[in-house]
Amino acid sequence: MYSIKTRLLVALSIVLALTTIATGAAMYYSVQREVDRLLDDSLREVALSFDNIRSQDVVQLKRRFGNREQSIVVQIYDPISGTVALSRRMESLPVMDRVGFSDFQLDGKTWRAYTFLNPYGQIVEAAQPRFIRSEIAFQTAKPVLLPLFVMILLVGLVVWVIIGQGFHALNKTTGAIARRSPTSLQPLSMKGMPREIVPLVNALNDLLGQLGESIKAQQRFASDAAHELRTPLTALTLQIQLAERAKTDEARAKAFGRLKDGVKRATRLVTQLLTMARLDPDNRSRPFLPVDMTQLARSVAEDLSPIAEQKHIHLWAVSETPTVVVANEDALRLLLTNLCDNALRYTPEGGEIRIETLIKDTEASIRVCDNGPGIPEAERERIFERFYRAEGTKTIPGTGLGLAIVRRVAELHGGKPSISEGIGGKGVCFSIDFPICKAAVEDQPPEADE
């Protein structure tokens, strides 16, 4: 684990340090060049000031120089007499073999010299140690370099404060989350948020919203289970008591028969409640893949055919064209099973139930139609509510959750169930639309209707 703030500060410190060093070096180099130019001009002027020295003057000039200590050393050499006059008591300078500026080594030090030949034939040299020039350059550049380094330190301090302020919003958000109670799922405030962390806060708010929905689903499940299981459990308790008080085998058998029916109803209710609970949480983690609805419809029809045969109901699947959708296959099977189960319970003996899969425009549609008693227009909007059962159907076993599951599955796939007239103008026809998987449709050959 690493700190973005620390990394940023270290990186900026390195950049500032390198920038300071480069700037200081450039400034010192510029000052050094200017100092060299000025001192070269001084060397030339000093040397040229002795252009009128004659041979007989060299000895007197040698005495006049005496033991002077100065940064520039002047040497006058008379080639005729071999006399050398130096402005400082020291080892004689080497006589340069060319006129102009040159560098030479003397006593382990580097010297800079200017040489010229005066009209009387004397060789005049003005020389100066290089280290003196460096000292002068340093002393000249110091008043400029020192404020530069101070300024860089101040800039670094300002940058540190600015970065700290920049991370203040993130720290504030972290603190706001840390101070929250486990039950608080309200979205985080976006007020005063820097643009860079808005996506992070939006993602957190989305996650809080999903957690809220998940918790609501769990609370809804607990509430529904507590509400709906109360009656069947009470009925089971009464049936047990009746069975215990039964005086004859016939009465006892009748009580146990009712008890078995009650257990079946309670089991079905629990199964439906658990199904709703599984559909309520975030289902985006489940894969949405191409699903052949035609094959799925046939599979569901085959699974439910034994129940249909018991009631002498004709249940079959028909398709006009291969119908492939992008969906969760398990959820889609649950939708079809609930629609067909609903139709089987309300369609009278000798009736018909038809599962249709077809493509219309840019959507694929699945329909489950029957010729049962139908649903009144006034109640069609409410039949998808949890535990709602239409008038006249209370005598038929059911939980009122089947169509709620159908609606939930349709919503998970971006659809909404609709209701129309059933087969031959009787009963009902439930229809749900889904997005088409065009690539999968093109890969499949046409199929004949069943």
C-alpha positions in Angstrom: 0.0 0.0 0.0 1.3 3.4 -0.9 0.3 7.1 -0.5 -0.6 9.1 -3.6 0.1 12.3 -1.6 3.6 11.1 -0.6 4.4 10.0 -4.1 3.2 13.3 -5.5 5.2 15.3 -3.0 8.4 13.3 -3.6 8.0 13.6 -7.4 7.5 17.3 -7.2 10.4 17.7 -4.8 12.7 15.9 -7.1 11.5 18.0 -10.1 12.0 21.2 -8.0 15.4 20.1 -6.9 16.6 19.2 -10.4 15.1 22.5 -11.7 16.9 24.5 -9.0 20.2 22.7 -9.7 19.9 23.2 -13.5 18.9 26.9 -13.1 21.7 27.5 -10.6 24.2 25.9 -12.8 23.0 27.9 -15.8 23.2 31.1 -13.9 26.7 30.3 -12.5 27.9 29.4 -16.0 26.5 32.7 -17.3 28.2 34.7 -14.5 31.4 32.8 -15.0 31.5 33.7 -18.7 30.8 37.3 -18.0 33.5 37.4 -15.3 36.0 35.7 -17.6 35.2 38.3 -20.3 35.6 41.2 -18.0 38.9 39.9 -16.5 40.2 39.1 -19.9 39.6 42.7 -20.8 41.5 43.7 -17.6 44.4 41.5 -18.5 44.6 43.0 -22.0 44.4 46.6 -20.7 47.1 45.9 -18.0 49.4 44.3 -20.6 48.9 47.0 -23.1 49.7 49.7 -20.5 53.3 48.6 -20.8 53.6 49.1 -24.6 56.3 51.9 -24.2 58.8 50.0 -22.1 62.3 50.0 -23.6 65.2 47.7 -22.9 67.0 50.0 -20.5 63.8 50.5 -18.6 63.3 46.8 -17.8 65.9 46.8 -14.9 64.5 49.9 -13.3 61.0 48.5 -13.7 62.1 45.3 -12.0 63.1 47.3 -9.0 60.0 49.4 -9.1 57.7 46.3 -9.1 59.4 45.2 -5.8 57.3 42.7 -3.9 53.8 43.7 -4.8 51.0 41.4 -4.1 48.1 41.6 -6.5 45.8 39.3 -8.4 47.3 40.2 -11.8 51.0 39.4 -12.4 52.8 41.3 -15.0 56.0 40.0 -16.6 58.2 41.9 -19.0 60.9 39.9 -20.8 63.7 41.5 -22.8 64.9 38.9 -25.4 68.1 40.9 -26.1 69.4 41.1 -22.5 67.5 38.2 -21.1 66.2 40.4 -18.3 62.9 39.5 -16.7 60.8 41.9 -14.6 58.0 40.5 -12.5 55.4 42.5 -10.6 55.4 39.8 -7.8 58.2 37.8 -6.3 57.6 34.4 -7.6 58.8 31.9 -10.2 59.0 33.5 -13.7 56.1 33.0 -16.0 56.7 30.8 -19.1 57.2 32.9 -22.1 54.3 32.3 -24.5 55.2 31.6 -28.1 52.1 33.5 -29.5 50.4 36.8 -29.0 46.9 36.8 -27.4 45.2 34.8 -24.6 46.5 31.5 -23.5 46.4 29.1 -20.5 49.3 27.5 -18.8 50.2 25.5 -15.7 52.5 26.9 -12.9 53.1 25.3 -9.5 50.1 23.0 -10.1 47.7 25.9 -10.8 46.1 27.0 -14.0 46.8 30.5 -15.1 45.2 32.8 -17.7 47.6 35.1 -19.6 47.6 37.8 -22.3 50.8 38.2 -24.2 51.9 40.9 -26.7 55.1 42.3 -28.2 55.6 46.0 -27.6 57.3 48.3 -30.2 60.6 48.0 -28.5 60.7 44.2 -28.7 59.9 43.4 -25.1 57.4 40.5 -24.5 54.8 41.7 -22.0 52.6 39.2 -20.2 49.7 39.8 -17.8 48.6 36.7 -16.0 46.1 35.7 -13.4 45.3 32.4 -11.5 42.1 30.7 -12.6 40.9 30.1 -9.1 40.7 33.8 -8.5 38.3 34.1 -11.3 36.2 31.2 -9.9 36.0 33.0 -6.5 35.0 36.3 -8.1 32.3 34.4 -10.1 31.0 32.7 -7.0 30.9 35.9 -5.0 29.1 37.6 -7.9 26.6 34.8 -8.4 25.9 34.2 -4.7 23.5 37.3 -4.2 21.5 35.8 -7.1 21.7 32.1 -6.3 20.8 32.5 -2.6 17.4 34.1 -3.3 16.8 31.4 -6.0 17.2 28.6 -3.5 15.1 30.4 -0.9 12.4 30.9 -3.5 12.5 27.3 -4.5 12.0 26.3 -0.8 9.0 28.7 -0.6 7.6 27.2 -3.8 8.0 23.7 -2.3 6.2 24.8 0.8 3.4 26.3 -1.2 3.1 23.2 -3.3 2.9 21.1 -0.2 0.1 23.2 1.2 -1.8 23.2 -2.1 -1.5 19.4 -2.4 -2.7 19.1 1.2 -5.7 21.3 0.4 -6.4 19.2 -2.7 -6.5 16.0 -0.6 -8.7 17.7 2.0 -11.8 16.9 0.0 -10.9 13.2 -0.1 -10.1 13.2 3.6 -13.4 14.9 4.2 -15.2 12.3 2.2 -13.4 9.5 4.0 -14.3 11.0 7.4 -17.9 11.4 6.3 -18.1 7.7 5.4 -16.3 6.7 8.6 -18.7 8.6 10.8 -21.8 7.1 9.2 -23.9 4.5 11.0 -24.2 1.1 9.3 -27.8 1.8 8.5 -27.2 5.1 6.8 -27.2 4.7 3.0 -27.9 8.2 1.9 -25.9 9.5 -1.1 -22.7 11.4 -0.3 -22.9 15.1 -0.8 -21.3 16.4 -4.0 -21.0 20.0 -2.6 -17.4 21.3 -2.9 -16.1 18.1 -4.5 -13.1 18.5 -6.8 -13.9 17.3 -10.4 -11.2 14.6 -10.2 -13.0 12.7 -7.3 -16.5 13.2 -8.6 -16.5 9.8 -10.5 -15.3 8.1 -7.2 -18.1 9.7 -5.2 -20.6 8.8 -7.9 -19.5 5.2 -7.9 -19.8 5.1 -4.1 -23.3 6.7 -4.3 -24.3 4.0 -6.9 -23.0 1.3 -4.6 -24.9 2.8 -1.6 -28.1 2.9 -3.8 -27.6 -0.8 -4.7 -27.0 -1.7 -1.0 -30.1 0.2 -0.1 -32.1 -1.8 -2.7 -30.7 -5.0 -1.5 -31.5 -4.2 2.1 -35.0 -3.2 1.1 -35.4 -6.5 -0.7 -34.4 -8.4 2.4 -36.7 -6.4 4.6 -39.5 -6.9 2.1 -38.8 -10.6 2.0 -38.9 -10.8 5.8 -42.1 -8.7 5.9 -43.8 -10.8 3.2 -42.7 -14.0 4.8 -43.9 -13.0 8.2 -47.2 -11.8 6.8 -48.0 -14.6 4.4 -46.8 -17.5 6.5 -48.8 -16.5 9.5 -52.1 -17.8 8.0 -50.9 -21.1 6.6 -49.0 -21.9 9.8 -52.0 -21.1 11.9 -54.1 -23.3 9.7 -51.5 -26.1 10.0 -51.6 -25.8 13.7 -55.4 -26.1 13.7 -55.2 -29.1 11.4 -52.8 -30.8 13.7 -55.1 -30.2 16.7 -58.0 -31.6 14.7 -56.0 -34.6 13.8 -55.1 -35.1 17.4 -58.8 -34.8 18.5 -60.1 -37.1 15.8 -62.2 -39.9 17.2 -62.4 -42.1 14.2 -60.0 -43.3 11.5 -62.0 -41.6 8.9 -61.9 -38.2 10.7 -58.2 -38.6 11.3 -57.5 -39.5 7.7 -59.5 -36.5 6.6 -57.6 -34.2 9.0 -54.3 -35.6 7.8 -55.3 -35.1 4.2 -56.1 -31.4 4.9 -52.8 -31.2 6.8 -50.9 -32.5 3.7 -52.6 -30.0 1.5 -51.7 -27.2 3.9 -48.1 -28.3 4.0 -48.0 -28.3 0.2 -49.5 -24.8 0.1 -47.0 -23.6 2.7 -44.1 -25.2 0.8 -45.2 -23.6 -2.4 -45.5 -20.2 -0.7 -42.0 -20.5 0.8 -40.6 -21.5 -2.6 -42.2 -18.5 -4.3 -40.9 -16.2 -1.5 -37.4 -17.5 -1.9 -37.6 -17.0 -5.7 -38.7 -13.4 -5.2 -35.8 -12.9 -2.7 -33.3 -14.2 -5.3 -34.6 -11.9 -8.0 -34.6 -8.7 -5.8 -30.9 -8.2 -5.2 -28.5 -6.9 -7.8 -28.7 -9.4 -10.7 -26.2 -7.6 -13.0 -23.5 -10.0 -11.8 -25.4 -12.8 -13.5 -24.3 -13.3 -17.1 -26.7 -12.2 -19.9 -25.9 -14.4 -22.9 -27.7 -15.4 -26.1 -30.7 -17.6 -25.3 -32.8 -19.5 -27.8 -36.3 -18.8 -26.6 -37.8 -21.3 -29.1 -35.8 -24.2 -27.6 -36.5 -22.9 -24.1 -40.3 -22.7 -24.7 -40.3 -26.3 -26.0 -38.3 -27.4 -22.9 -40.8 -25.8 -20.5 -43.7 -27.3 -22.4 -42.2 -30.7 -22.1 -41.6 -30.3 -18.4 -45.2 -29.3 -17.7 -46.8 -31.7 -20.1 -47.6 -34.3 -17.4 -49.6 -31.7 -15.4 -51.4 -30.6 -18.6 -52.2 -34.2 -19.5 -53.8 -34.8 -16.1 -56.3 -31.9 -16.8 -56.6 -32.9 -20.5 -55.2 -29.5 -21.5 -53.4 -29.1 -24.8 -50.0 -27.4 -24.0 -47.7 -26.7 -26.9 -44.9 -24.3 -28.1 -45.0 -22.7 -31.6 -42.5 -20.4 -33.3 -42.6 -18.5 -36.6 -38.8 -18.0 -36.7 -35.7 -18.8 -34.6 -35.9 -16.4 -31.7 -32.7 -15.7 -29.9 -32.5 -13.0 -27.1 -29.8 -11.7 -24.8 -30.9 -12.8 -21.3 -30.3 -14.8 -18.2 -31.5 -18.3 -19.2 -32.5 -19.4 -15.6 -34.5 -16.3 -15.0 -36.2 -16.6 -18.4 -37.1 -20.3 -17.7 -38.6 -19.2 -14.3 -40.7 -16.6 -16.1 -42.1 -19.1 -18.6 -42.7 -21.7 -15.9 -44.7 -19.3 -13.8 -46.8 -18.1 -16.7 -47.6 -21.7 -17.8 -48.2 -22.8 -14.2 -50.6 -19.9 -13.8 -52.4 -20.8 -17.0 -52.6 -24.5 -16.0 -54.3 -23.7 -12.7 -57.0 -21.4 -14.2 -57.6 -23.1 -17.6 -60.5 -25.6 -17.3 -60.2 -29.2 -18.5 -60.0 -29.6 -22.3 -58.6 -26.1 -22.7 -55.6 -24.9 -24.6 -52.3 -23.2 -23.7 -50.0 -21.9 -26.4 -46.4 -20.6 -26.0 -45.4 -18.4 -28.9 -42.0 -17.0 -29.7 -41.7 -14.5 -32.5 -39.7 -11.5 -33.8 -41.4 -8.2 -34.4 -39.4 -5.1 -35.5 -36.3 -4.9 -33.4 -37.5 -7.0 -30.5 -38.2 -10.6 -29.8 -41.5 -11.5 -28.1 -42.7 -14.4 -26.0 -46.4 -15.0 -25.4 -48.3 -17.5 -23.2 -52.0 -17.6 -24.2 -54.9 -19.7 -22.9 -58.6 -19.9 -23.3 -59.5 -19.9 -19.6 -61.8 -17.6 -17.7 -59.6 -14.5 -18.4 -59.0 -11.4 -16.3 -61.3 -8.5 -16.0 -60.0 -5.2 -17.5 -60.3 -3.5 -14.1 -57.9 -5.9 -12.4 -55.3 -6.3 -15.1 -53.1 -3.6 -13.7 -53.1 -5.1 -10.2 -52.5 -8.8 -10.9 -48.7 -8.2 -11.0 -48.7 -7.0 -7.4 -47.4 -9.3 -4.7 -50.0 -11.5 -3.2 -52.8 -9.9 -5.2 -55.4 -12.4 -6.5 -58.3 -11.5 -8.8 -61.9 -11.8 -7.7 -63.3 -15.3 -8.3 -59.9 -17.0 -8.1 -59.7 -17.3 -4.3 -60.9 -20.9 -4.4 -58.0 -21.9 -6.7 -54.8 -22.8 -4.9 -52.2 -20.0 -5.3 -49.9 -17.6 -3.5 -50.3 -14.4 -5.6 -46.6 -14.3 -6.3 -46.3 -16.0 -9.6 -47.1 -13.0 -11.8 -45.1 -10.7 -9.5 -42.1 -13.0 -10.3 -42.9 -12.7 -14.0 -42.9 -8.9 -13.8 -39.6 -8.8 -11.9 -37.9 -11.1 -14.4 -39.2 -8.9 -17.3 -37.9 -5.7 -15.5 -34.5 -7.3 -15.1 -34.4 -7.7 -18.9 -35.6 -4.2 -19.6 -39.2 -5.3 -20.5 -42.7 -5.0 -19.1 -45.4 -7.7 -19.4 -48.6 -6.8 -21.2 -52.0 -8.5 -21.3 -54.4 -9.0 -24.2 -57.2 -11.4 -25.2 -56.4 -15.1 -25.3 -57.1 -17.9 -27.7 -60.3 -17.4 -29.7 -61.1 -14.2 -27.8 -61.2 -16.1 -24.5 -58.8 -16.2 -21.6 -55.6 -14.1 -21.5 -52.4 -13.7 -23.4 -49.3 -12.5 -21.5 -46.6 -11.0 -23.8 -43.0 -9.9 -22.9 -40.5 -8.3 -25.3 -36.7 -8.7 -25.2 -33.7 -7.4 -27.2 -32.8 -9.5 -30.2 -29.3 -11.1 -30.5 -28.9 -10.6 -34.3 -25.6 -12.4 -34.6 -27.1 -15.6 -33.1 -30.2 -15.4 -35.3 -28.1 -15.1 -38.4 -26.1 -18.2 -37.5 -29.2 -20.4 -37.1 -31.1 -22.1 -39.9 -34.9 -21.5 -40.2 -37.1 -23.8 -38.2 -40.6 -25.1 -39.0 -43.5 -24.5 -36.8 -44.7 -27.1 -34.4 
